[in-house]
Amino acid sequence: MKYTWILAMVVVLAGLLGPHAADSCGPFFTTMLFTTYHGALPGEFESGRVGVLRPHYYRADLLMAYRTLSGVKLSAGETGRPLDDPPPPAERMKAWVEARKEIASVPAPGEIDPEKRVPGADFQSFPNCLGPAFESAAATLRKRVAQWGAASPNIAEWVRGQDQVFQNCSGGPAIPTELKSGDRALIADRNYQIAAAKFYAGQYADAASAFDKIAADSASPWHDIAPYLAARAFIRQGTMNKDDAKLQAAADRLQAIVKDPGRKQWQAPAQAMLDHVRARTAPQQRLEELAKQLMQPAQGAHLQRVLTDYTAIWDRLDANDGKDFPALQGDVADWIMTFQGQQPAVDQWRAKRTMPWLVAALAATKAPAPLELIAAARAVPPTSPAYASATYWGIRRQILAGDTDAARQWAEQALAAKPPEAAANLFRAERLTAARDWTEFLRYASRRPAATGGIDGDSPATAEDTKDKPVAFDFDSTQPLNKAVPLALWIDASKNTLVPRNLQADIAQAGWVRAILLNDTASARTLAERVALLRPALATEMRAYLAEKDPAAAQFTAVFLMLRGPGFEPVLRPGFNRRTAVMHSDSFRDNWWALNDPPERDGASDPDHEALYDLYPKGNFGPTEFLPKDQRAAGQKEWSQLVEQTGNAVNYLGAQAIAWAQEHGQDPRVPQALYQLVEATHYGPNDGKKGREYSKQAFELLHRKYPNSEWTKKTKYWY
């Protein structure tokens, strides 16, 4: 008789993962990533082209990195990812829900919740009933229907018992009634249901006794599996109650199964559970065993279990924020602690001369890197999985040492080797730090998205993800452009062939706003022509602006357009930019601008760009020496003027619109402009007192001078 479906009824696979907290609330936005900060992208280890390893990588990825850099390649059936979390509750229960619907003679119980609250904790739960439990219950039900018939009283009794079992997944206790007489199979199933219900209800000692009783009944179809399940009850009791004696009792029982030649079917599951117990009772020794298993090739799916168990044990040892953390043994653990802690590793590299230690030494060296270390990094060929890491950290060492000529040459060689996009973006960032002039700045300023990030983690960027933004800027490009580059160079960038066309359009649009705010009419007209060419959706509006010959009328035409277009702003953003179309209001109030709190935040608040801190530790992203002093001074002066005089969009646009309305009340655009101003004070960056003043003035002007306007009727309140 095959028992795989029986086993799944009660085995809880949460094992080493432990309880989890509830998910946080949204909203959640997709972000553009130029590289990854916390781990490798899906498929990266499988490809053998490992990107730039970072100290903040998840430990599972560092384990795979150590394995890969050591020359152990993934083979067929292996994946470089730990085991997935349990599937969502609805997916876990689907098989049982569908099978249960077929038994109409027994009223269905209420909704099943497979998660159980951790005793004594208000906000932690654990997956008490996993998918296999529901799947095997469905399989058992169908087997009994084939044996007794769907309308049989035995089926009704069996279903009532199983319904009670699943009530214990989150609630209970709900223990089925023992059957003293009737069909022998039904009685045996009921005894098993009672034991399972006690297990899920948290009555682990009673569950173990019930399984022991089943094990003693050689006539029961559950006889063979019962000793294993009794051990599982001891494991759960020991784990939940932190009772090492129970865990040791479970280990003894499991060891007996492993050594019993008559129980071959349960030896592998028993060994897996024994490993789980040892992870609890002897974690350091178990880590050493797992480290050895990690380096074995061709493990198939077992590699995922190694990664999962290793990281789970380490996380549990480290749960006390590193206090009293044990001294772990073995090269793997030593390398991870050294790399994550960014501790000096040159001596380890000199002693071992391995690729993992070369990368650690390059990443963590605080003093100028020894020449032999740089030479070793340069000797790594592009075909090596260590190439991207050794090259990136080696170039960084040269930059920090002030050897910019060598850094430039090395970065250009690295880019010529056509590395994966995530590594290429880091090489471009390094090359940008050493830009000698405006041309070099533009050549290395743009990046191609390597991935997108969201609530479900990072994924390689697809054509669909980047169809509207195939090339973008990162902070190290936008900060200099926004704060140090004069408007004359914005005009050059808007038509320079070194800048991709979609970024020319971004520069032209933001530059036009910038020129309007700076009262630079000549530049504004030049940039308006570029916007009309590069942004067809705004061509009509730009032509209307260009058609105005009177400077004051042209200025109000621009203000009127900005009031209607919440996406206009005088700065460039890294990544995707504003995701809502320029002429539409954003639901999450990403509207207009506030230069004292710009959308381009400092990198400390945006983890998607933290890699730039390698090159700019103080957060002042971007090169500084690519502009002559006079041009840089001009750009900084323009930025100061923008912040001081027009830093808040609502205040700037409000003053302009009110002044025009008072002097040109006959302009048919005025009612709409006043309506848009009131909307801007509500949905834009309102600074409080001034914003309320402009909102009130616009409201009163509308209702006093334009009582019959459709825009007045829409403006029922001021803010």
SEKOL-175873 format. One line per field, with one value per residue (C-alpha): residue in one letter; x, y, z; chain; residue number from 1. Coordinates in pm, whole numbers, plus 50000, padded with zeros to 5 digits. Example, Ala and Ser with C-alpha at 12.3 -4.5 7.8 and 13.67 -1.06 7.14 Angstrom:
BEGIN
type = A;S
px = 51230;51367
py = 49550;49894
pz = 50780;50714
mol = A;A
seq = 1;2
//
This chain:
BEGIN
type = M;K;Y;T;W;I;L;A;M;V;V;V;L;A;G;L;L;G;P;H;A;A;D;S;C;G;P;F;F;T;T;M;L;F;T;T;Y;H;G;A;L;P;G;E;F;E;S;G;R;V;G;V;L;R;P;H;Y;Y;R;A;D;L;L;M;A;Y;R;T;L;S;G;V;K;L;S;A;G;E;T;G;R;P;L;D;D;P;P;P;P;A;E;R;M;K;A;W;V;E;A;R;K;E;I;A;S;V;P;A;P;G;E;I;D;P;E;K;R;V;P;G;A;D;F;Q;S;F;P;N;C;L;G;P;A;F;E;S;A;A;A;T;L;R;K;R;V;A;Q;W;G;A;A;S;P;N;I;A;E;W;V;R;G;Q;D;Q;V;F;Q;N;C;S;G;G;P;A;I;P;T;E;L;K;S;G;D;R;A;L;I;A;D;R;N;Y;Q;I;A;A;A;K;F;Y;A;G;Q;Y;A;D;A;A;S;A;F;D;K;I;A;A;D;S;A;S;P;W;H;D;I;A;P;Y;L;A;A;R;A;F;I;R;Q;G;T;M;N;K;D;D;A;K;L;Q;A;A;A;D;R;L;Q;A;I;V;K;D;P;G;R;K;Q;W;Q;A;P;A;Q;A;M;L;D;H;V;R;A;R;T;A;P;Q;Q;R;L;E;E;L;A;K;Q;L;M;Q;P;A;Q;G;A;H;L;Q;R;V;L;T;D;Y;T;A;I;W;D;R;L;D;A;N;D;G;K;D;F;P;A;L;Q;G;D;V;A;D;W;I;M;T;F;Q;G;Q;Q;P;A;V;D;Q;W;R;A;K;R;T;M;P;W;L;V;A;A;L;A;A;T;K;A;P;A;P;L;E;L;I;A;A;A;R;A;V;P;P;T;S;P;A;Y;A;S;A;T;Y;W;G;I;R;R;Q;I;L;A;G;D;T;D;A;A;R;Q;W;A;E;Q;A;L;A;A;K;P;P;E;A;A;A;N;L;F;R;A;E;R;L;T;A;A;R;D;W;T;E;F;L;R;Y;A;S;R;R;P;A;A;T;G;G;I;D;G;D;S;P;A;T;A;E;D;T;K;D;K;P;V;A;F;D;F;D;S;T;Q;P;L;N;K;A;V;P;L;A;L;W;I;D;A;S;K;N;T;L;V;P;R;N;L;Q;A;D;I;A;Q;A;G;W;V;R;A;I;L;L;N;D;T;A;S;A;R;T;L;A;E;R;V;A;L;L;R;P;A;L;A;T;E;M;R;A;Y;L;A;E;K;D;P;A;A;A;Q;F;T;A;V;F;L;M;L;R;G;P;G;F;E;P;V;L;R;P;G;F;N;R;R;T;A;V;M;H;S;D;S;F;R;D;N;W;W;A;L;N;D;P;P;E;R;D;G;A;S;D;P;D;H;E;A;L;Y;D;L;Y;P;K;G;N;F;G;P;T;E;F;L;P;K;D;Q;R;A;A;G;Q;K;E;W;S;Q;L;V;E;Q;T;G;N;A;V;N;Y;L;G;A;Q;A;I;A;W;A;Q;E;H;G;Q;D;P;R;V;P;Q;A;L;Y;Q;L;V;E;A;T;H;Y;G;P;N;D;G;K;K;G;R;E;Y;S;K;Q;A;F;E;L;L;H;R;K;Y;P;N;S;E;W;T;K;K;T;K;Y;W;Y
px = 50000;50136;50130;50267;49922;49867;50190;50087;49774;49964;50323;50370;50648;50693;50987;51274;51088;50893;50608;50568;50412;50125;50209;50230;49974;50026;50024;50315;50483;50711;51054;51329;51649;51982;52143;52032;52122;52000;52039;52096;51826;51630;51832;52160;52333;52186;52348;52688;52736;52724;52691;52856;52831;52742;52782;52409;52309;52077;52271;52115;52256;52594;52596;52529;52791;53054;52964;52970;53292;53450;53381;53078;52830;52456;52354;52023;51754;51933;51827;52006;51700;51583;51245;50941;50715;50390;50133;49840;49564;49309;49556;49644;49281;49159;49171;48979;48719;48644;48617;48408;48151;48059;47920;47597;47446;47663;47629;47957;48133;48248;48557;48884;49185;49505;49707;49721;49816;50131;50025;50090;50158;49902;50060;50241;50104;50235;50102;49941;49776;49966;49852;49944;49710;49413;49523;49558;49225;49065;49239;49125;48768;48758;48901;48633;48360;48476;48468;48136;47948;47882;47542;47671;47628;47994;48091;47878;48045;48392;48332;48200;48514;48743;48558;48638;49004;49036;48859;49177;49391;49321;49075;48964;49001;48745;48815;48601;48408;48561;48365;48309;48145;48085;48297;48655;48805;48589;48694;49062;49021;48842;49124;49363;49141;49137;49516;49549;49292;49484;49804;49653;49483;49820;49754;50086;50130;49783;49850;50172;49989;49713;49966;50149;49822;49768;50124;50047;49745;49887;49543;49522;49612;49788;50010;50330;50319;50213;50561;50687;50386;50427;50782;50647;50417;50720;50902;50614;50582;50953;50963;50658;50747;51126;51155;51488;51387;51096;51322;51567;51281;51179;51537;51551;51229;51343;51681;51504;51309;51625;51798;51500;51545;51175;51083;51265;50966;50998;51375;51419;51140;51268;51622;51489;51307;51612;51815;51549;51581;51960;51921;51747;51963;52306;52282;52652;52732;52439;52564;52900;52727;52517;52827;52980;52658;52650;52973;52855;52763;52451;52226;51907;51620;51803;52018;51714;51670;52039;52008;51684;51804;52144;51997;51714;51954;52182;51889;51772;52120;52133;51783;51922;52068;52409;52444;52615;52639;52842;53175;53074;53325;53415;53531;53180;53063;53392;53363;53002;53073;53380;53207;52886;53080;53316;53611;53968;54029;54362;54536;54272;54309;54686;54657;54388;54412;54049;53800;53556;53834;53966;53623;53598;53944;53868;53530;53642;53993;53996;54353;54488;54469;54802;54927;54919;54544;54470;54685;54490;54161;54282;54385;54031;53902;53558;53446;53491;53186;53406;53480;53207;53272;53652;53644;53388;53551;53897;53795;53639;53966;54148;53890;53918;54296;54278;54415;54144;54332;54369;54006;53883;54078;53965;53598;53607;53763;53494;53216;53377;53350;52969;52882;52522;52327;52329;52710;52742;52541;52780;53077;52910;52861;53229;53331;53100;53281;53592;53422;53661;53419;53059;53093;53214;52939;52672;52837;52817;52516;52239;52167;51952;51711;51839;51537;51213;51138;50808;50628;50708;51080;51311;51263;51470;51344;51133;51058;50709;50849;51073;50879;50820;51159;51422;51701;51700;51909;52019;52082;52445;52324;52014;52172;52445;52199;51946;52184;52499;52442;52340;52039;52255;52386;52033;51958;52266;52170;51817;51958;52294;52323;52508;52175;51908;51600;51361;51597;51633;51256;51274;51549;51363;51038;51197;51433;51137;50976;51311;51352;51003;51073;51406;51239;51479;51247;51501;51589;51221;51136;51425;51326;50957;51050;51235;50939;50703;50929;51009;50674;50393;50129;50245;50309;49984;50045;50402;50298;50039;50315;50544;50265;50248;50462;50399;50635;50376;50109;50356;50442;50076;50026;50307;50160;49815;49966;50151;49833;49655;49956;50045;50335;50538;50838;51179;51387;51482;51408;51599;51431;51081;51003;50644;50431;50115;50086;50196;49848;49678;49655;49825;49605;49879;49942;50262;50165;50364;50689;50838;51210;51265;51131;51188;51089;51461;51529;51871;51981;51946;51569;51573;51726;51695;51992;52204;52479;52589;52711;53008;53122;52970;52976;52833;52533;52634;52585;52750;53085;53200;53497;53339;53235;53455;53419;53227;52967;52928;52887;52621;52432;52445;52322;52027;51942;51951;51723;51478;51464;51436;51192;50988;51053;50686;50476;50147;50292;50459;50166;49920;50094;50117;49755;49604;49806;49699;49334;49331;49487;49335;48996;48858;49093;48861;49123;49108;48810;48974;49309;49147;48969;49297;49471;49218;49269;49647;49625;49441;49632;49972;50251;50054;50281;49997;49932;50027;49852;49529;49553;49586;49308;49073;49159;49100;48769;48643;48751;48570;48244;48246;48351;48249;47937;47797;48115;48124;48454;48289;48022;48293;48469;48246;48518;48856;49133
py = 50000;50345;50597;50917;51071;50958;51115;51453;51462;51556;51645;52018;52135;52471;52307;52547;52847;52913;53159;53466;53804;53940;54111;54487;54699;54869;55046;54874;55021;54865;55026;55028;54861;54918;54647;54432;54510;54218;53920;53770;53785;53469;53257;53436;53141;52904;53108;53090;53465;53586;53961;54186;54028;54269;54236;54291;53990;53742;53454;53198;53396;53424;53048;53000;53263;53082;52754;52906;53103;52782;52616;52401;52460;52404;52087;51964;51963;52209;52564;52834;52938;52822;52655;52870;52981;52786;52876;53106;52951;52931;52740;52503;52412;52390;52010;51950;52219;52069;51714;51826;51989;51646;51536;51733;51511;51674;52052;52226;52388;52747;52879;52704;52910;52701;52946;52917;53191;53129;53079;53395;53609;53847;53909;53588;53278;52960;52742;52468;52291;52290;52200;51830;51784;51903;51718;51388;51434;51480;51166;50965;51085;50980;50641;50588;50704;50438;50184;50273;50497;50872;50824;50580;50671;50578;50861;51108;51004;51016;51368;51495;51368;51527;51859;51857;51780;52094;52311;52275;52436;52777;52705;52416;52196;52001;51631;51374;51121;50775;50500;50183;49982;49980;49938;49846;50082;50369;50295;50290;50616;50773;50681;50843;51151;51180;51168;51423;51655;51649;51727;52031;52139;52157;51860;51708;51464;51320;51308;51112;50864;50825;50757;50508;50325;50309;50183;49895;49791;49580;49564;49940;50073;50355;50115;50176;50557;50601;50579;50852;51072;51016;51146;51448;51522;51519;51754;52000;51988;52043;52324;52514;52473;52497;52161;51996;51674;51629;51699;51437;51189;51264;51211;50872;50764;50885;50719;50390;50425;50511;50197;49963;49772;49693;50062;50158;50359;50596;50612;50915;51121;51016;51124;51461;51512;51396;51663;51913;51811;51837;52185;52272;52080;52103;52395;52462;52102;52088;52401;52234;51929;52149;52340;52014;51918;52260;52185;51851;51870;51727;51723;51793;51937;51862;52171;52388;52214;52272;52646;52675;52487;52658;53008;52923;52784;53086;53327;53160;53177;53545;53625;53820;54093;53929;53923;53607;53485;53163;53129;52927;52687;52622;52822;52895;53050;53237;53381;53493;53659;53831;53945;54062;54234;54388;54283;54283;53964;54010;53766;53498;53549;53525;53201;53037;53203;53118;53325;53377;53519;53735;53900;53942;54095;54343;54443;54491;54633;54962;55066;55105;54764;54581;54571;54192;54203;54441;54227;53917;54094;54207;53851;53714;53640;53760;53395;53347;53375;53598;53846;54102;54109;54112;54383;54607;54596;54629;54943;55084;55032;55233;55511;55541;55540;55831;55629;55757;55702;55331;55316;55474;55229;54926;55030;55078;54733;54583;54742;54621;54264;54306;54186;54131;54455;54476;54458;54689;54955;54940;54971;55273;55426;55376;55524;55819;55908;55971;56176;56447;56663;56710;56464;56186;56265;56220;55907;55721;55889;55662;55304;55019;54870;54536;54444;54563;54545;54501;54327;53987;54059;54148;54014;54056;54352;54253;54440;54508;54654;54897;54973;55331;55365;55153;55373;55580;55785;55690;55933;55986;56140;56329;56500;56676;56765;56909;57091;57181;57180;57518;57550;57604;57248;57114;57245;57070;56744;56762;56715;56546;56209;56068;56088;55832;55987;55910;56084;56379;56416;56404;56665;56892;56875;56939;57195;57387;57413;57515;57791;57925;57942;58116;58363;58258;58310;58227;57893;57818;57864;57646;57371;57401;57322;57010;56900;56945;56721;56456;56444;56439;56433;56779;56920;57120;57276;57366;57524;57732;57857;57931;58119;58381;58678;58884;58762;58808;58620;58343;58320;58277;58023;57822;57864;57761;57449;57361;57401;57157;56924;56799;56602;56909;56967;57132;56831;56493;56179;55851;55532;55522;55890;55978;55683;55888;56082;56442;56589;56359;56383;56104;55911;55907;56282;56268;56602;56918;56985;57084;57141;57149;56788;56672;56337;56277;56195;56137;55778;55699;55676;55475;55128;55061;55294;55222;55064;55417;55460;55245;55535;55828;55738;56076;56051;56340;56129;56213;56341;56695;56758;56721;57089;57398;57605;57885;57648;57464;57794;57900;57574;57593;57952;57851;57570;57804;58046;57768;57646;57990;58155;57872;57576;57508;57464;57567;57889;57976;57888;58043;58380;58379;58273;58518;58807;58727;58685;59024;59202;59001;58898;58885;58600;58299;58071;58242;58049;57717;57839;57937;57602;57420;57628;57522;57160;57204;57331;57007;56750;56916;57008;57253;57427;57530;57901;58032;57746;57815;58184;58114;57856;58102;58384;58163;58040;58392;58527;58246;58285;58665;58732;58412;58281;58110;57940;57561;57582;57778;57511;57247;57446;57391;57418;57574;57404
pz = 50000;49909;50187;50031;50032;50390;50505;50369;50587;50901;50812;50848;50623;50792;50973;50996;50863;51181;51246;51031;51078;50874;50545;50543;50365;50030;49801;49632;49326;49070;49073;48813;48921;48750;48959;49248;49604;49814;49584;49243;48979;48899;48658;48728;48894;48637;48359;48525;48469;48826;48862;49117;49461;49738;50117;50167;49959;50124;50275;50041;49748;49917;49967;49597;49515;49723;49552;49204;49255;49384;49050;49139;48857;48867;48688;48549;48815;49042;49112;49302;49501;49845;49882;49821;50103;50144;49877;49964;50178;49895;49680;49964;50025;49666;49630;49953;49883;49541;49677;49974;49745;49608;49947;49966;50237;50505;50551;50475;50773;50784;50609;50689;50789;50760;50972;51351;51591;51792;52155;52352;52042;51895;51557;51469;51305;51149;50864;51071;50777;50450;50101;50117;50414;50210;49897;50079;50257;49915;49785;50087;50047;49682;49775;50039;49799;49554;49838;50007;49763;49793;49960;50223;50592;50631;50395;50588;50913;50758;50622;50955;51122;50863;50889;51260;51189;50977;51233;51436;51166;51320;51601;51814;51989;51785;51830;51640;51848;51881;51701;51903;51627;51253;50943;51037;50780;50907;51267;51166;50972;51267;51504;51260;51233;51613;51627;51346;51507;51834;51643;51470;51794;51965;52194;52099;52387;52328;51954;52009;52233;51975;51698;51921;51973;51597;51551;51787;51579;51296;51133;51086;50739;50928;51121;50923;50920;51283;51447;51217;51297;51669;51633;51445;51739;51971;51731;51725;52103;52149;51895;52020;52388;52344;52516;52426;52603;52363;52068;52190;52231;51874;51757;51928;51759;51420;51458;51527;51201;51005;51138;51091;50759;50764;50737;50417;50298;50595;50627;50398;50564;50906;50817;50697;51025;51218;51039;51141;51505;51489;51345;51670;51915;51748;51504;51460;51376;51139;50961;50906;50756;50529;50417;50299;50122;49955;49770;49632;49260;49095;49402;49212;49415;49741;49688;49762;50096;50178;50104;50299;50605;50619;50609;50850;51110;51076;51101;51420;51573;51473;51601;51895;51672;51674;52053;52177;51818;51814;51636;51332;51185;50822;50523;50395;50722;50766;50415;50460;50796;50656;50338;50506;50781;50526;50738;50600;50407;50233;50467;50404;50031;50050;50245;50030;49686;49601;49402;49692;49908;49624;49597;49976;49994;49715;49862;50220;50201;50390;50316;49960;49797;49761;49406;49408;49489;49200;48970;49070;48999;48657;48577;48619;48265;48144;48126;48500;48728;48948;48667;48739;49113;49093;48827;48998;49340;49183;48990;49306;49491;49222;49235;49613;49584;49336;49046;48811;48485;48559;48675;48351;48139;48339;48335;47957;47915;48138;47933;47612;47749;47731;48082;48198;48222;48603;48607;48307;48488;48782;48547;48382;48727;48804;48471;48532;48853;48645;48372;48256;48057;47950;47663;47891;48139;47873;47734;48067;48228;48101;48209;48083;48337;48464;48673;48823;49192;49369;49653;49502;49476;49189;48837;48521;48322;48021;47701;47834;48157;47971;47655;47773;47937;47761;47898;48215;48455;48804;49092;48994;48668;48784;49084;48884;48607;48849;49082;48889;48513;48363;48135;47828;47865;47920;47573;47437;47609;47467;47117;47179;47008;47309;47494;47397;47240;47526;47769;47532;47565;47947;47949;47705;47905;48246;48091;47945;48289;48430;48169;48239;48612;48546;48309;48033;47736;47465;47625;47692;47325;47212;47452;47361;47002;47121;47334;47038;46831;47093;47277;47017;47292;47400;47053;47035;47376;47291;46963;47149;47375;47082;46904;47182;47084;47398;47675;47951;47753;47676;48046;48143;47865;48024;48374;48247;48093;48413;48617;48385;48369;48720;48573;48471;48697;48662;48765;48625;48822;48830;48716;48575;48641;48727;48616;48545;48216;48242;48184;48438;48814;49007;49250;49513;49490;49289;49136;49053;49236;49570;49535;49912;49912;49553;49404;49365;49730;49869;49825;50195;50157;49838;49877;49504;49449;49755;49546;49459;49816;49720;49505;49696;50068;50174;49941;49713;49403;49075;48952;49024;48797;48453;48429;48421;48738;48566;48421;48750;48934;48683;48727;49105;49095;48878;49117;49417;49234;49152;49511;49668;49426;49275;49504;49576;49262;49421;49556;49227;49005;49251;49249;48869;48812;49063;48922;48565;48665;48836;48538;48249;48379;48026;47927;47872;48027;48366;48515;48435;48566;48897;48919;48849;49115;49380;49270;49290;49649;49737;49533;49510;49753;49968;50219;50448;50499;50154;49979;50168;50083;49710;49727;49896;49657;49354;49497;49574;49234;49056;49245;49239;48878;48696;48875;48565;48450;48436;48625;48904;48941;48971;49244;49547;49809;49868;50061
mol = A;A;A;A;A;A;A;A;A;A;A;A;A;A;A;A;A;A;A;A;A;A;A;A;A;A;A;A;A;A;A;A;A;A;A;A;A;A;A;A;A;A;A;A;A;A;A;A;A;A;A;A;A;A;A;A;A;A;A;A;A;A;A;A;A;A;A;A;A;A;A;A;A;A;A;A;A;A;A;A;A;A;A;A;A;A;A;A;A;A;A;A;A;A;A;A;A;A;A;A;A;A;A;A;A;A;A;A;A;A;A;A;A;A;A;A;A;A;A;A;A;A;A;A;A;A;A;A;A;A;A;A;A;A;A;A;A;A;A;A;A;A;A;A;A;A;A;A;A;A;A;A;A;A;A;A;A;A;A;A;A;A;A;A;A;A;A;A;A;A;A;A;A;A;A;A;A;A;A;A;A;A;A;A;A;A;A;A;A;A;A;A;A;A;A;A;A;A;A;A;A;A;A;A;A;A;A;A;A;A;A;A;A;A;A;A;A;A;A;A;A;A;A;A;A;A;A;A;A;A;A;A;A;A;A;A;A;A;A;A;A;A;A;A;A;A;A;A;A;A;A;A;A;A;A;A;A;A;A;A;A;A;A;A;A;A;A;A;A;A;A;A;A;A;A;A;A;A;A;A;A;A;A;A;A;A;A;A;A;A;A;A;A;A;A;A;A;A;A;A;A;A;A;A;A;A;A;A;A;A;A;A;A;A;A;A;A;A;A;A;A;A;A;A;A;A;A;A;A;A;A;A;A;A;A;A;A;A;A;A;A;A;A;A;A;A;A;A;A;A;A;A;A;A;A;A;A;A;A;A;A;A;A;A;A;A;A;A;A;A;A;A;A;A;A;A;A;A;A;A;A;A;A;A;A;A;A;A;A;A;A;A;A;A;A;A;A;A;A;A;A;A;A;A;A;A;A;A;A;A;A;A;A;A;A;A;A;A;A;A;A;A;A;A;A;A;A;A;A;A;A;A;A;A;A;A;A;A;A;A;A;A;A;A;A;A;A;A;A;A;A;A;A;A;A;A;A;A;A;A;A;A;A;A;A;A;A;A;A;A;A;A;A;A;A;A;A;A;A;A;A;A;A;A;A;A;A;A;A;A;A;A;A;A;A;A;A;A;A;A;A;A;A;A;A;A;A;A;A;A;A;A;A;A;A;A;A;A;A;A;A;A;A;A;A;A;A;A;A;A;A;A;A;A;A;A;A;A;A;A;A;A;A;A;A;A;A;A;A;A;A;A;A;A;A;A;A;A;A;A;A;A;A;A;A;A;A;A;A;A;A;A;A;A;A;A;A;A;A;A;A;A;A;A;A;A;A;A;A;A;A;A;A;A;A;A;A;A;A;A;A;A;A;A;A;A;A;A;A;A;A;A;A;A;A;A;A;A;A;A;A;A;A;A;A;A;A;A;A;A;A;A;A;A;A;A;A;A;A;A;A;A;A;A;A;A;A;A;A;A;A;A;A;A;A;A;A;A;A;A;A;A;A;A;A;A;A;A;A;A;A;A;A;A;A;A;A;A;A;A;A;A;A;A;A;A;A;A;A;A;A;A;A;A;A;A;A;A;A;A;A;A;A;A;A;A;A;A;A;A;A;A;A;A;A;A;A;A;A
seq = 1;2;3;4;5;6;7;8;9;10;11;12;13;14;15;16;17;18;19;20;21;22;23;24;25;26;27;28;29;30;31;32;33;34;35;36;37;38;39;40;41;42;43;44;45;46;47;48;49;50;51;52;53;54;55;56;57;58;59;60;61;62;63;64;65;66;67;68;69;70;71;72;73;74;75;76;77;78;79;80;81;82;83;84;85;86;87;88;89;90;91;92;93;94;95;96;97;98;99;100;101;102;103;104;105;106;107;108;109;110;111;112;113;114;115;116;117;118;119;120;121;122;123;124;125;126;127;128;129;130;131;132;133;134;135;136;137;138;139;140;141;142;143;144;145;146;147;148;149;150;151;152;153;154;155;156;157;158;159;160;161;162;163;164;165;166;167;168;169;170;171;172;173;174;175;176;177;178;179;180;181;182;183;184;185;186;187;188;189;190;191;192;193;194;195;196;197;198;199;200;201;202;203;204;205;206;207;208;209;210;211;212;213;214;215;216;217;218;219;220;221;222;223;224;225;226;227;228;229;230;231;232;233;234;235;236;237;238;239;240;241;242;243;244;245;246;247;248;249;250;251;252;253;254;255;256;257;258;259;260;261;262;263;264;265;266;267;268;269;270;271;272;273;274;275;276;277;278;279;280;281;282;283;284;285;286;287;288;289;290;291;292;293;294;295;296;297;298;299;300;301;302;303;304;305;306;307;308;309;310;311;312;313;314;315;316;317;318;319;320;321;322;323;324;325;326;327;328;329;330;331;332;333;334;335;336;337;338;339;340;341;342;343;344;345;346;347;348;349;350;351;352;353;354;355;356;357;358;359;360;361;362;363;364;365;366;367;368;369;370;371;372;373;374;375;376;377;378;379;380;381;382;383;384;385;386;387;388;389;390;391;392;393;394;395;396;397;398;399;400;401;402;403;404;405;406;407;408;409;410;411;412;413;414;415;416;417;418;419;420;421;422;423;424;425;426;427;428;429;430;431;432;433;434;435;436;437;438;439;440;441;442;443;444;445;446;447;448;449;450;451;452;453;454;455;456;457;458;459;460;461;462;463;464;465;466;467;468;469;470;471;472;473;474;475;476;477;478;479;480;481;482;483;484;485;486;487;488;489;490;491;492;493;494;495;496;497;498;499;500;501;502;503;504;505;506;507;508;509;510;511;512;513;514;515;516;517;518;519;520;521;522;523;524;525;526;527;528;529;530;531;532;533;534;535;536;537;538;539;540;541;542;543;544;545;546;547;548;549;550;551;552;553;554;555;556;557;558;559;560;561;562;563;564;565;566;567;568;569;570;571;572;573;574;575;576;577;578;579;580;581;582;583;584;585;586;587;588;589;590;591;592;593;594;595;596;597;598;599;600;601;602;603;604;605;606;607;608;609;610;611;612;613;614;615;616;617;618;619;620;621;622;623;624;625;626;627;628;629;630;631;632;633;634;635;636;637;638;639;640;641;642;643;644;645;646;647;648;649;650;651;652;653;654;655;656;657;658;659;660;661;662;663;664;665;666;667;668;669;670;671;672;673;674;675;676;677;678;679;680;681;682;683;684;685;686;687;688;689;690;691;692;693;694;695;696;697;698;699;700;701;702;703;704;705;706;707;708;709;710;711;712;713;714;715;716;717;718;719
//
